Amino acid sequence: MRALTDVSFDFAAGEIHALVGENGAGKSTLVGVITGLIGPDSGFVELDGKPIRFRNPLEARAAGVTAVFQDPNLFPHLSVAENIFTGNYPRSGAFVDRKAMAREARAKLDDLGFDLDADRLVAGLTVAEAQFVEIARAVDTGLKILILDEPTSALTPGEAEKLYAVARKLKSLGTTVVWISHRMEEIRVLADTITVLRDGGHVQTSPAAELDDDAMIRLMVGRSVVLNQVARTEPVGPPRLAVEHLSLPGVFDDISFEVAEGEIVGVAGLVGSGRSEIAQGIFGLSPRMTGVVRVGGAQVKPRSPAAMADHGVVYLPEDRDAEGVISSLSIAANISLPSTRRLSRFGFMQSRRERELASQQGQALRIKGHVQDPVSSLSGGNRQKVALARWLATDPRVLLLDEPTHGIDVGTKAQVHDIMRNLAREGRMAILMISSDLLEVIAVSDRVLVISRGRLTADIPISEASQERILAAATRASNGKDAVA
């Protein structure tokens, strides 16, 4: 199957050009072709009206074309300044002029509006800060095309606004900014032009003003996709997960709630509120946590992830690539990893049973790829499905999902939502879902818990939930809960 087929369109100078499509539509392959990572089988790329073919990204960068990817690619043992000037250090004779390098790095960071210490080691930066360093490294004299791949996926709203300002500034200087994103709201406020890819083909390039969100989605997935709530028709069962007075010093305090069999409970809150840490504590990743955890009415001690998995509690982390899958291994190896004991005989993995399990889960979750394909070859949405499949193969009772649709397209997002509803309502699983997307929380959840500064500030029935009410509770500092029906 071809990753790209007969794709032709133009980027204009001094515009923000959004490149959109489902996971697997060919966006990353196209970026690889433009920047010299991938050689096309046919066709050509023109820059300023002249055909070019970069042999590698260094040649592309020298010509003024560079890309910043979703996962920062920096040297952690070097400083911010050293990373910004990698391969192009200011020199004084035969030696690197470190004072000039630090001075120029500070000036570049200040000019972009990034509040970073140029002398700080990259190893100590947040993901967002590392991304700012990548952008500062990319923005250089002679920059003609800057490609940003899911640039705001790890950013807070405030950090995203800084990046929007940088994109607009570069546009005003005549640079073409190619913005790849699944977030309709930022495409709407930024893009001058939108190009849609689907299944490796070019569907349409139009001025942004001519495409509303629904039209854009229809072009991306071939149908209309609306994140509507699906009304529950069956009652929930008894509590599957109950936590009482959970506390972790400096992170969260006195957290108590229940999740019933067949129920999806959404967890909302601002970045840094303690949402993820609560789920990690329940899964046994925080040994200093105090409080009571009950599964199916029986008290359990969350000593370790292995112990909690044995009790039927599993956790899908937000960072699927670093913690959810092993990219170098095959789909089958990833899916079977938590089920090794069940699939082994006399200490040896039974390959046939491994493949059968992976094939079964792949069909159930509609994973695109052969079971022997490496996970690194998959799109983000399919990697997320593999991360979910590996735990579903253990037949869990409680599923803790941390940003389950992070970085995936709207069509795959709708698939994940359907999978969650089926697991809860037909599989009678209890699901706790953490999400920063309030529309997703309202569309999928039966009830919404809101965390603010480490405290549970609201427990809202979905019939009464709104973005405004959730945000009001998320910015509250006290632990006085909303009144609930």
Secondary structure as GFF3:
##gff-version 3
##sequence-region A 1 485
A	DSSP	beta_strand	16	20	.	.	.	ID=ss1
A	DSSP	alpha_helix	27	35	.	.	.	ID=ss2
A	DSSP	beta_strand	45	47	.	.	.	ID=ss3
A	DSSP	beta_strand	50	52	.	.	.	ID=ss4
A	DSSP	alpha_helix	57	62	.	.	.	ID=ss5
A	DSSP	beta_strand	65	68	.	.	.	ID=ss6
A	DSSP	alpha_helix	80	84	.	.	.	ID=ss7
A	DSSP	beta_strand	91	92	.	.	.	ID=ss8
A	DSSP	beta_strand	95	96	.	.	.	ID=ss9
A	DSSP	alpha_helix	98	112	.	.	.	ID=ss10
A	DSSP	three_ten_helix	122	124	.	.	.	ID=ss11
A	DSSP	alpha_helix	127	138	.	.	.	ID=ss12
A	DSSP	beta_strand	145	149	.	.	.	ID=ss13
A	DSSP	alpha_helix	157	172	.	.	.	ID=ss14
A	DSSP	beta_strand	176	180	.	.	.	ID=ss15
A	DSSP	alpha_helix	184	190	.	.	.	ID=ss16
A	DSSP	beta_strand	193	198	.	.	.	ID=ss17
A	DSSP	beta_strand	201	207	.	.	.	ID=ss18
A	DSSP	three_ten_helix	208	210	.	.	.	ID=ss19
A	DSSP	alpha_helix	213	221	.	.	.	ID=ss20
A	DSSP	beta_strand	239	248	.	.	.	ID=ss21
A	DSSP	beta_strand	252	260	.	.	.	ID=ss22
A	DSSP	beta_strand	264	268	.	.	.	ID=ss23
A	DSSP	alpha_helix	275	282	.	.	.	ID=ss24
A	DSSP	beta_strand	290	295	.	.	.	ID=ss25
A	DSSP	beta_strand	298	300	.	.	.	ID=ss26
A	DSSP	alpha_helix	305	310	.	.	.	ID=ss27
A	DSSP	beta_strand	313	316	.	.	.	ID=ss28
A	DSSP	pi_helix	320	324	.	.	.	ID=ss29
A	DSSP	alpha_helix	331	336	.	.	.	ID=ss30
A	DSSP	three_ten_helix	337	339	.	.	.	ID=ss31
A	DSSP	alpha_helix	340	343	.	.	.	ID=ss32
A	DSSP	beta_strand	344	345	.	.	.	ID=ss33
A	DSSP	beta_strand	348	349	.	.	.	ID=ss34
A	DSSP	alpha_helix	351	365	.	.	.	ID=ss35
A	DSSP	three_ten_helix	375	377	.	.	.	ID=ss36
A	DSSP	alpha_helix	380	392	.	.	.	ID=ss37
A	DSSP	beta_strand	398	402	.	.	.	ID=ss38
A	DSSP	alpha_helix	410	425	.	.	.	ID=ss39
A	DSSP	beta_strand	430	434	.	.	.	ID=ss40
A	DSSP	alpha_helix	438	444	.	.	.	ID=ss41
A	DSSP	beta_strand	447	452	.	.	.	ID=ss42
A	DSSP	beta_strand	455	461	.	.	.	ID=ss43
A	DSSP	three_ten_helix	462	464	.	.	.	ID=ss44
A	DSSP	alpha_helix	467	474	.	.	.	ID=ss45
###
